[in-house]
Amino acid sequence: MIVAYRYAKSLMELAIESKQLEAVRADMKTIEQVCKENREFILFLNSPVIKTDKKLAVLSSLFKGKISELSLSFLNLITNKHRESLVSEIALAFDEQYKINKNIFTAVVTTAKGLDAATKQKVMDLVKSQMNGEVELTEKIDPSTIGGFILKIGDKQVDKTVARQLNNLKKELVNKGLN
């Protein structure tokens, strides 16, 4: 969402200017986690019935002492502007902008059973050799891949799964049967 991106960008600029970028990133991760784990919190933020002063009080009691004053002030600002329903999206957008700012790439590897430490390190080394920057590796497990892996970095994807190979073989056999 464009509005969330703009708020995140403003927060990013403010965090850089005040030399609190790392602290604010940690705060945004905390806020994102709270939003992800508490559906009631999201419903509370989205509620048009609950008054702004009540939301400010709850946000203060929930986050005061757990996040920086800058981040808490930012939460108060967006709540006063009736944009509190965007908190989760702003936190995600902030993290995306942080990664761009720090030249960090996210690589997602999907396998049927997960990677052992040695294989995970080989994947990290391979990705780092292809990218100019730092790499964060996220691992997903999807039994439907049967075997092999899917590696996704940004908008690029390499699919070397057994499921894909079986599907390609099936298509090939069907096409040959039709000729």
Protein Blocks (a to p, Z undefined) as FASTA:
>chain_A
ZZlmmmmmmmmmmmmmnopmmmmmmmmmmmmmmmmmmmklmmmmmpmkbcfklmmmmmmm
mmgojacfklmmmmmmmmmnopmmmmmmmmmmmmmmmmmmnopacdddddfkopafklmm
mmmmmmmmmpgcdddddddddfknopacdddehjbccdfbfklmmmmmmmmmmmmmmZZ
